[in-house]
Amino acid sequence: MSRSRLSRRQVLALAAAAAWPAGTLAASAWPDQPIRFIVPYAPGATTDLVMRMASEHVARRLGEPIVLDSRPGAGGAVGMAALAKAAPNGYTIGATAGSMLIATPMINDGLAFTPADFAFVSLLANVPFVLTVPVATPVNSAAELLQYVRAHRDRLSYGSVAVGHYAHVAMQEVSESQDAGMVHVPYKGEALIIQDLIGGQLQLGFFSPSSIKPMADAGKVRLLGVSGKRRLKALPDVPTLAEQGWSAPLFSMNAGWLGVVAPAKTPAPILQRLSAEYMAAIRDPQVSRQISDVGLDPVGSTAEQFAAVYAAERPVWKNLLTKAGLELKGLR
């Protein structure tokens, strides 16, 4: 019986391959199939819109489709848990928001994920929020709103997508500062909150610009002010809350952000490629303009810059949540 023999070159090639980490070998062929992108919020919400804009650009550059998979529920915790459990092979990535990586794990114990379950890819955009009332409410400025909430003590309600979300903490600051006794109502999605605001079940709230601007354009709500240090390109006539005398740091801070993460232990070469491609997407003039047009501030960071923002904002949010009287049952 003859036995096939390997040449010296083939032996050396096999030895070199055996010495490479498995993740490097996998990354060298990546991607060769569609990539699933988990969005932990409802379709049509701000997160969905931004991720769709950026991912279409990235998919063209990678040569493989990126398929958005909406997994709303529990303020985003359902989708984040699914992403945490996904195989770290580069074929499942997902969206996250600042509140979901910072506030939610601090407030809740027993979550099916922790921030350590994720690897940072890129921070895509900063998200300001807009103070809003139904058009029938006789209020035309942030200053007038304070008079209104004082005059309607214990009769006003507002909503947010999760306990500890900016829309919750900021409105609670308003309620406590005016001794207004307003009631917070958690919802599964921002669209449902806006629906109840217009329908009269809720009387005021903070909303993402992309979600609330169409309602303002239709004459159904009135926009009173925006969070952050500067006016929005998409809403140039709406003054900041700071301009109107709302001096609490909460109203001039970066209210939130949207970013891309992957399951922890995803191979470094894949993370580096994803980071580079999402950075390039946000810096594309058309994508950047689209994001600005919906009222967000395009960023497009490196993974390291994203991690630095997360680390810097954790203590800030811990103080805010504690001041709001929320019990920190989870990570401190």
Sequence and secondary structure as in RCSB ss.txt:
>XXXX:A:sequence
MSRSRLSRRQVLALAAAAAWPAGTLAASAWPDQPIRFIVPYAPGATTDLVMRMASEHVARRLGEPIVLDSRPGAG
GAVGMAALAKAAPNGYTIGATAGSMLIATPMINDGLAFTPADFAFVSLLANVPFVLTVPVATPVNSAAELLQYVR
AHRDRLSYGSVAVGHYAHVAMQEVSESQDAGMVHVPYKGEALIIQDLIGGQLQLGFFSPSSIKPMADAGKVRLLG
VSGKRRLKALPDVPTLAEQGWSAPLFSMNAGWLGVVAPAKTPAPILQRLSAEYMAAIRDPQVSRQISDVGLDPVG
STAEQFAAVYAAERPVWKNLLTKAGLELKGLR
>XXXX:A:secstr
       HHHHHHHHHHHHS HHHHHHHT  SS EEEEESS TTSHHHHHHHHHHHHHHHHHTS EEEEE   GG
GHHHHHHHHHS SSSSEEEEEEHHHHTHHHHH SS S  GGGEEEEEEEEE   EEEEETTSS  SHHHHHHHHH
HTTT  EEEESSTTSHHHHHHHHHHHHTT   EEEE S HHHHHHHHHHTS   EEE HHHHHHHHHTTSEEEEE
E SSS BTTBTTS BTTTTT  SGGGTS   EEEEEEETT  HHHHHHHHHHHHHHHHSHHHHHHHHHTT EE  
  HHHHHHHHHHHHHHHHHHHHHTT    S  
